[in-house]
Amino acid sequence: MTPQQRLDVRRMLLASVAFGAVSGIFNATLGNYLHDVHAFDASARGWIEFPRELPGFLVIVSVGFLAARYREGRAMATAMAVTTLGAIGLALLTPNAWLAVLWIFVWSSGDHMNFVLEGPLGLKLARKGAEGRRLGQFGGAKNLGGLLGAGAVFLIARSIGDDYRVFYVVAAGLAVIAAFNFGSIETGRHDRRARVFVWRREYRIFYAISALFGIRKQIFYVFGTWVLVDIHGVPVSTIATLMFLGAGLGVVMRPLLGDVIDWLGERIVLAADEVLLIGVCLVYAFAEAIFPAGAVIWALYAAYVLDQTLFALRVARTTYLQKIALDPTDITPTMGVGITIDHAVAMTLPIASGWLWENVGFQWVFVAAAGIALIGFFVCLRIRVPRPRAAAADAPPRATRPA
């Protein structure tokens, strides 16, 4: 790597830590903020997920707009500026609940744009053949930032109490640090700009994997946690401890799992992930029938932390897309399409799953999820990565066209 690229890697690592800390503060405080400051009840808290997740569905438009005009570093800086605006709004400009919802939407918009852009930028800062390792390093830095953000909330709360203005002003300052470092990255400055929108039939496996990830995310975030809380009465302090443990393991495991992706390839890694997800779903559903009474809750804890740790394997989607991309400028807009598909599933699945939980039984939510994971296993087995261009130089060119 050139000296400039090495400098840019350090900037990306620092920006990832700052970005992770902003997310850590937001995740650690949002529920209490809505309850304490705006008196949201459980029903209102559930509905807030729609505007919070809506930017993920709209990201195909927002990222297409940014990526067509700016290189990835500057686009990420712009997205962090949006996050900064949302944090300042929550800190200082929320006289009523409606404005709080608006600022949450703004904050979430910046976050979701960066979820798309961080992968393509990370690929440009990776050595060929070590893309998974580099993305894993950036993911570990982000996990570290999440721990620091949650730790900052704890220290501030212990020192001066639950002052949400202070929490969110600190978050805004960290977002400015992230924006400065993202915007200072020079790698890719002279690359061709990405297209606004790309849809190709050649990427259909990537689209399917994105939908599968949306299903997996909702099972973990909503129903995995709800089994612990509703069925087994696990207190919030224990849930926080499990999340802290999973995030701490992610700091170490993300770079290692990135190495595994480079070593074994996306086909094996993603297929194995689906098999492990089947196991996690069956533990959630039938722990009481499988394990002795004293071991049931510990098996559920292990499944929860394992699933959280395996989220690191989502970078395999990014490395797979890079390898199949027919044009490097396809990567960023196609990631946007993938995130939109992911969120289309994430915004609709909980409704059907909640009905299944209430009318048939919670076990059947996870049986259905295990069945979907089994389908995902066979989808992942269809992954085929083209030979490197040097090795395929003598092969006739393939005619392609955007769909």
C-alpha positions in Angstrom: 0.0 0.0 0.0 1.1 3.6 -0.7 1.9 5.9 2.3 -1.4 7.8 1.4 -3.4 4.6 1.6 -1.9 3.7 5.0 -2.7 7.2 6.2 -6.3 6.8 4.9 -6.6 3.4 6.7 -5.7 5.1 10.0 -8.3 7.8 9.3 -10.9 5.2 8.5 -10.2 3.4 11.7 -10.5 6.6 13.8 -13.7 7.6 11.9 -15.1 4.1 12.5 -14.4 4.3 16.2 -16.1 7.7 16.4 -19.1 6.5 14.2 -19.4 3.4 16.5 -19.4 5.6 19.6 -22.2 7.8 18.2 -24.3 4.7 17.5 -23.4 3.4 21.0 -24.7 6.5 22.6 -27.9 6.5 20.5 -28.7 2.8 21.2 -28.0 3.0 24.9 -30.2 6.1 25.5 -33.1 6.1 22.9 -35.5 4.0 24.9 -35.0 5.9 28.1 -35.1 9.2 26.3 -38.5 8.5 24.8 -39.9 7.3 28.1 -38.4 9.9 30.4 -38.6 13.0 28.3 -41.6 12.4 26.0 -43.6 9.8 28.1 -43.9 7.3 25.2 -45.8 4.1 26.2 -45.0 0.6 24.8 -47.3 1.1 21.8 -45.8 4.4 20.8 -42.3 2.9 21.3 -43.2 0.2 18.8 -44.4 2.6 16.2 -41.3 4.7 16.4 -39.5 1.8 14.7 -41.2 2.7 11.5 -39.7 6.2 11.1 -36.4 5.0 12.5 -36.1 2.2 9.9 -37.7 4.1 7.0 -34.3 5.7 6.0 -33.0 2.2 5.4 -35.8 1.6 2.9 -35.2 5.0 1.3 -31.4 4.6 1.2 -31.5 3.5 -2.4 -32.4 7.1 -3.3 -30.3 9.0 -0.7 -27.1 7.0 -1.4 -27.6 7.1 -5.1 -27.8 10.9 -4.9 -24.6 11.2 -2.8 -22.6 8.5 -4.6 -23.3 10.0 -8.0 -21.8 13.4 -6.9 -19.1 12.6 -4.4 -16.4 10.0 -3.7 -17.2 7.7 -0.9 -15.2 9.5 1.8 -16.9 12.8 1.1 -20.3 11.1 0.9 -19.7 9.6 4.3 -18.7 12.9 5.7 -21.9 14.4 4.3 -23.9 11.5 5.9 -22.2 12.1 9.3 -23.1 15.8 9.0 -26.8 14.6 8.7 -26.3 12.5 11.8 -24.7 15.5 13.6 -27.8 17.6 12.8 -30.1 14.8 14.2 -28.0 14.7 17.4 -28.1 18.4 17.9 -31.9 18.5 17.2 -32.5 15.8 19.9 -30.3 17.7 22.3 -31.6 21.2 21.9 -34.7 21.4 19.6 -37.3 18.9 20.9 -40.1 20.8 22.7 -42.5 18.1 21.7 -42.7 14.4 20.7 -43.3 15.1 17.0 -40.0 17.0 16.7 -38.3 14.2 18.5 -39.5 11.8 15.9 -38.3 14.1 13.1 -34.8 14.3 14.6 -34.7 10.5 15.1 -35.5 10.2 11.4 -32.7 12.6 10.5 -30.2 10.9 12.8 -31.2 7.5 11.4 -30.9 8.8 7.8 -27.2 9.6 8.3 -26.5 6.3 9.9 -28.2 4.3 7.2 -26.3 6.1 4.4 -23.1 5.3 6.1 -24.1 1.6 6.5 -24.1 1.5 2.7 -21.0 3.6 2.0 -18.6 2.1 4.6 -18.3 -1.2 2.7 -17.3 0.2 -0.7 -14.9 2.6 0.9 -13.4 -0.2 3.0 -12.8 -2.3 -0.2 -10.8 0.6 -1.7 -8.5 0.6 1.3 -7.9 -3.2 1.2 -5.2 -5.2 -0.4 -6.4 -7.6 -3.1 -7.3 -11.0 -1.5 -7.5 -9.4 2.0 -10.8 -7.6 1.7 -12.5 -9.5 4.4 -9.7 -8.9 6.8 -9.8 -5.1 6.2 -13.6 -4.9 6.5 -13.3 -7.0 9.7 -10.8 -4.5 11.1 -13.1 -1.6 10.4 -16.0 -3.5 11.9 -13.9 -4.2 15.0 -13.1 -0.5 15.3 -16.8 0.3 15.1 -17.6 -2.2 17.8 -14.9 -0.7 20.0 -16.5 2.7 19.4 -19.9 1.3 20.4 -18.4 0.1 23.7 -16.8 3.5 24.3 -20.1 5.2 23.5 -22.0 3.0 26.0 -19.2 3.6 28.5 -19.5 7.4 28.1 -23.2 7.2 28.8 -22.6 5.2 31.9 -19.9 7.7 33.2 -22.0 10.8 32.4 -25.1 9.3 34.0 -23.1 8.4 37.2 -21.5 11.8 37.3 -24.4 14.2 36.5 -27.4 12.0 36.0 -29.5 11.2 32.9 -28.9 14.5 31.1 -29.9 13.7 27.5 -28.8 17.1 26.3 -25.3 16.2 27.4 -25.5 12.7 25.9 -26.5 14.0 22.5 -24.1 17.0 22.4 -21.3 14.5 23.0 -22.7 12.4 20.2 -22.8 15.4 17.9 -19.1 16.1 18.7 -18.1 12.6 17.9 -20.1 12.7 14.7 -18.1 15.8 13.7 -14.8 13.9 14.4 -16.0 11.0 12.2 -17.1 13.4 9.4 -13.7 15.2 9.4 -11.8 11.9 9.1 -14.1 10.4 6.5 -13.8 13.6 4.5 -10.0 13.6 4.7 -9.6 10.2 3.0 -8.0 10.7 -0.4 -8.2 7.1 -1.7 -10.7 7.0 -4.6 -10.7 10.7 -5.1 -10.1 10.4 -8.9 -12.3 7.2 -9.4 -15.3 7.4 -11.6 -18.4 8.4 -9.7 -20.9 5.7 -8.9 -24.2 5.4 -10.8 -27.4 6.7 -9.3 -29.2 3.3 -9.6 -28.2 -0.2 -10.8 -30.3 -3.3 -11.1 -28.8 -6.3 -12.9 -30.0 -9.8 -13.1 -26.4 -11.0 -12.6 -26.7 -9.7 -9.0 -29.8 -11.7 -8.1 -28.0 -13.9 -5.6 -26.8 -10.8 -3.8 -30.3 -9.4 -3.7 -31.6 -12.8 -2.2 -28.8 -12.7 0.4 -29.8 -9.2 1.3 -33.4 -10.3 1.9 -32.2 -13.2 4.0 -30.1 -10.8 6.1 -33.2 -8.7 6.7 -35.0 -11.7 8.1 -32.1 -12.7 10.3 -31.7 -9.2 11.7 -35.4 -9.0 12.8 -35.3 -12.4 14.3 -32.3 -11.4 16.4 -33.3 -7.8 17.3 -37.0 -8.3 18.0 -37.9 -11.9 18.7 -34.6 -13.3 20.0 -34.6 -10.6 22.7 -38.4 -11.1 23.3 -38.0 -14.8 24.1 -35.6 -13.8 26.9 -37.7 -11.0 28.2 -41.2 -12.3 27.8 -40.9 -16.0 28.1 -38.0 -16.2 30.6 -38.3 -12.9 32.5 -34.7 -11.8 31.9 -34.2 -8.2 33.3 -32.9 -5.3 31.2 -29.6 -5.3 33.1 -28.9 -8.9 31.8 -29.8 -8.0 28.3 -27.4 -5.0 28.4 -24.7 -7.3 29.8 -25.2 -9.8 26.9 -25.1 -7.0 24.3 -21.9 -5.6 25.9 -20.4 -9.1 25.9 -21.3 -9.6 22.2 -19.9 -6.2 21.3 -16.7 -6.9 23.2 -16.3 -10.2 21.4 -16.9 -8.4 18.1 -13.8 -6.2 18.6 -11.7 -9.3 18.5 -13.8 -11.6 16.3 -14.6 -9.3 13.4 -11.0 -9.2 12.1 -10.7 -12.9 12.6 -13.9 -13.7 10.8 -12.8 -11.4 8.0 -9.7 -13.6 7.7 -12.0 -16.6 7.5 -14.0 -15.0 4.6 -10.7 -14.4 2.7 -9.6 -18.0 3.4 -12.7 -20.1 2.8 -14.6 -17.8 0.5 -18.1 -16.3 0.6 -20.0 -19.4 -0.5 -18.8 -21.6 2.4 -18.9 -18.8 5.0 -22.5 -17.7 4.2 -23.8 -21.2 3.9 -22.2 -22.1 7.3 -23.8 -18.9 8.7 -27.3 -20.2 7.7 -26.6 -23.6 9.3 -25.6 -21.9 12.5 -28.7 -19.7 12.3 -30.8 -22.8 12.1 -29.2 -24.0 15.3 -29.8 -20.7 17.0 -33.5 -20.7 16.0 -34.0 -24.2 17.3 -32.4 -23.3 20.6 -34.7 -20.3 20.9 -37.8 -22.5 20.1 -37.0 -25.7 22.0 -34.4 -25.0 24.7 -36.7 -26.3 27.4 -37.2 -29.6 25.6 -33.5 -30.0 24.7 -31.6 -28.9 27.8 -31.8 -29.7 31.5 -33.8 -27.2 33.5 -30.7 -25.5 35.0 -29.0 -25.1 31.6 -32.0 -23.7 29.6 -31.3 -20.0 30.3 -27.5 -20.4 29.7 -28.2 -22.1 26.4 -30.4 -19.1 25.4 -27.7 -16.7 26.5 -25.1 -18.6 24.4 -27.4 -18.5 21.4 -28.0 -14.8 21.8 -24.3 -13.9 22.0 -23.4 -16.3 19.2 -25.9 -14.8 16.9 -24.7 -11.3 17.7 -21.1 -12.3 17.1 -21.9 -13.9 13.7 -23.3 -10.6 12.5 -19.7 -9.9 11.5 -20.1 -12.3 8.6 -22.4 -9.8 6.8 -19.2 -8.3 5.3 -19.1 -11.4 3.2 -22.0 -9.8 1.2 -19.8 -6.8 0.4 -16.8 -8.9 -0.6 -19.0 -11.1 -2.7 -20.5 -8.1 -4.5 -17.0 -6.8 -5.3 -16.1 -10.0 -6.9 -19.1 -10.3 -9.1 -19.5 -6.6 -10.0 -19.5 -6.1 -13.7 -18.4 -2.5 -13.2 -16.7 -1.0 -10.1 -19.2 1.8 -10.2 -22.0 -0.7 -9.6 -20.8 -1.5 -6.1 -22.2 1.5 -4.1 -25.6 1.7 -5.7 -26.0 -2.0 -5.6 -25.2 -2.0 -1.9 -28.0 0.6 -1.6 -30.4 -1.7 -3.4 -29.4 -4.5 -1.0 -30.0 -2.4 2.1 -33.4 -1.3 0.7 -34.4 -4.9 0.2 -33.1 -5.8 3.7 -35.2 -3.0 5.2 -38.3 -3.9 3.2 -38.2 -7.3 4.9 -37.3 -5.7 8.3 -40.3 -3.4 8.2 -42.9 -6.1 7.3 -41.7 -9.3 8.8 -42.4 -8.4 12.5 -46.1 -7.9 11.7 -46.5 -11.5 10.4 -44.2 -13.0 13.0 -46.1 -11.2 15.8 -49.4 -12.6 14.6 -47.8 -16.1 14.5 -46.4 -15.6 18.1 -49.8 -14.6 19.5 -52.0 -17.1 17.6 -49.9 -20.2 17.2 -47.1 -20.0 19.7 -43.6 -18.4 20.0 -41.9 -21.6 19.0 -43.4 -21.5 15.5 -41.8 -18.1 14.8 -38.4 -19.7 15.2 -39.4 -22.9 13.4 -40.5 -20.7 10.4 -37.2 -18.8 10.7 -35.2 -22.0 10.7 -37.1 -23.1 7.6 -36.2 -19.8 5.9 -32.6 -20.3 7.0 -32.6 -23.7 5.4 -33.8 -22.1 2.1 -31.0 -19.5 2.6 -28.5 -22.4 2.9 -29.4 -23.6 -0.6 -29.4 -20.1 -1.9 -25.9 -19.5 -0.6 -24.7 -22.8 -2.2 -25.5 -21.2 -5.6 -22.9 -18.5 -5.0 -20.3 -18.6 -7.7 -17.3 -16.2 -7.7 -15.7 -15.5 -11.2 -12.1 -16.3 -11.7 -9.7 -13.4 -11.2 -9.4 -11.4 -14.4 -5.8 -12.3 -14.9 -6.7 -16.0 -14.8 -9.6 -15.4 -17.2 -7.8 -13.2 -19.6 -8.0 -15.8 -22.4 -11.7 -16.4 -21.9 -14.1 -14.7 -24.4 -15.7 -11.6 -22.9 -19.2 -11.9 -21.5 -21.9 -9.7 -23.0 -23.8 -7.9 -20.2 -26.3 -5.1 -20.0 -28.0 -3.4 -17.1 -31.4 -4.9 -16.4 
